[in-house]
Amino acid sequence: MVKRYDPARELPRYQRLRWRLFASYLALILLTAGPPVVTFLLLERTVDEAVLTELRKVADVASHALEPHLGDMERLAHEVQRLREEADLRLTLVTADGRVRVDSHVEGPVDAVENHGTRPEVMQAMQSGRGDAIRWSATVQEPFAYSARRVELEGEEAVLRVALPYARLASRLEGLRASLFVALGLALLLGGLLSLLLSRRLTAPIAGLRLVAAELARGNYAVQVPEVPMGELRSLAESFEELKVQFRDKLQQVEEDKMLLITILGAMSEGVVVVDAASRVLLANPRALSLLGVEAVWSRDDVEGRLLLEMTRNPGINELVERTIRTGAPEQAEVSVSRGVVRQLAASCAPLQEQGMNRGAVLALYDLTQLRQLERVRQDFVANVSHELRTPIAAISGWAETLTAEDMDLPPFVARNLGRIHAHAGRLATLVEDLLALARVEAIGVEDVKQDVRLRRLVSEVLSALRESVEEKGHRVTVAVEDSAEVIRSDARAIEYMVRNLLENAVKYTPAGGRIEVRAALEEDGTYVMEVEDDGMGIESRHLPRIFERFYRIDKGRSRDVGGTGLGLSIVKHYATALGGTVEVRSELGQGSTFTVRLPESSPVRGESDQPS
């Protein structure tokens, strides 16, 4: 999990801007002090090289001056002492085995002087003919600059070494070095103090602004922005002040909007619940708590942050919301809630999307309890009334038919009225049957027991019952049922009613000489499709959305003439829905109509094909 930055927390010392600036200034000072030190070191080296160069020249002169006396040791010792006194030189003659034969700075016998064969300048002269060195002399206990040259002494190789005292020059260089380092130390100290003061002066306003940012992060918008004397930081401080004002105004606006939203949600008659992508409740209005039966347990603030399932204890609602979050598509369902009072709720869920990502969902709940109770009362009333009307209507129809059929001498107007009574009684009987069928399908749906329904045979039977009307109008009826769709395993009563009603409508509303076609096929996904098409008068587009409503008639006068009840298509839709399918219509005025019934995964069974009708 990513850690959020807390501007109020104390930073480690090495991360503070003040110490970083101080370290930067100090490093700059050290870099500035580097060139003088390097220059001094180069100067020391240059002085040493100059001393050695002059000493080589002196060594050459001394060698030429002493060369005539190398065979006479007494004379040689005398000349060596003379050169010492005149030129303040130290002269030493060393044999190849390192023995000292003459040394101008040794009084008395030189046999006691330690062997010089290991002296670096002597070793170098013996090897290459010349050697130089600046070092501490163990013999006279002071620093010297040496230059040695190889010579011949009594027929053997020897080394003549010339030395100059280096103490005075070394002392001056040491003093110069000490002065340089003291000056550099003072400069570093003074620069460090100035760097510390400057870094503190630069970072003090920034530290103040940092504290202001920490207070703003805590929600303290009354904090005062400190005065800053410098240009860029003054602009930054002014920006902080403006940002503080904007934050305060925005927060106030958000609070006002939140209160307005809470007020609106509190006044809504629908329940609203907002959840995040993890199905945790972000917001729930009081009506939602009431509909879910949890207002006595939790308040609006209590449910925020809880899982939706924990709040609702309803798997149906939870599954609906999770499916919406997962697919990003709106979902609807009717659910039953039994916490406290049993309620029927219509749940509608829509996704909350941001930049194409599902951030959660909004759940709207509508109370359908009273509506469903009224529907049940209406259904019971219609069923009861229909049952009660069945017997008297049958009696009226029977007596009217009996009186009309008997060979009785009735006045003409009585015979005509008896015929009307019989016709209207038949229409009432049809209406009652339709009402009972609608009440039955609304109450119990379809039968759980499925049967093999042979569609071609069923269509033939229905057409046989309608033969008189078909022949009277001269309709051309075509049946095209694919072998794969010949047998459908479903509720026989529902299939029979849908086929009969759609064919009756096609016969009734298709003019004489018209064409009617019945088609059935099985699609690749297992959906069973049945279509009834005619080239009749068609339906205006404004009527199509309401064509399946009960008692809805396009032309009430014509529907009355052809004997329609206004319930047939509504029953067809209820049956299709109960079977898990759909029914739809395509129609244009004057071009005929096509009714399509789709039953998903109807499990059709192949059977022996009947002869086409």
Secondary structure, DSSP 4 states (H G I P E B T S, - for coil): -PPPP-TTSPPPGGGSHHHHHHHHHHHHHHHHHHHHHHHHHHHHHHHHHHHHHHHHHHHHHHHHHHGGGTT-HHHHHHHHHHHHHHH--EEEEEETTS-EEEETT--S-STTSPP-TT-HHHHHHHHHSEEEEEEEETTTTEEEEEEEEEEEETTEEEEEEEEEE-HHHHHHHHHHHHHHHHHHHHHHHHHHHHHHHHHHHHHHHHHHHHHHHHHHHHT-TTPPPPP--SHHHHHHHHHHHHHHHHHHHHHHHHHHHHHHHHHHHHH-SSEEEEEETTSBEEEE-HHHHHHTT-TTT--HHHHTTSBHHHHH--HHHHHHHHHHHHH-S-EEEEEEE-SSS-EEEEEEEEEEEETTEEEEEEEEEEE-HHHHHHHHHHHHHHHHHHHHHHHHHHHHHHHHHHHHHS-----HHHHHHHHHHHHHHHHHHHHHHHHHHHHHHHHH-S-SS-EEEEHHHHHHHHHHHTHHHHHHHT-EEEEEE-GGGSEEEE-HHHHHHHHHHHHHHHHHHSPTT-EEEEEEEE-TTS-EEEEEEE-SS---GGGGGGTTSTT--SSHHHHHHHT--S-HHHHHHHHHHHTT-EEEEEEETTTEEEEEEEETT------PPPPP-
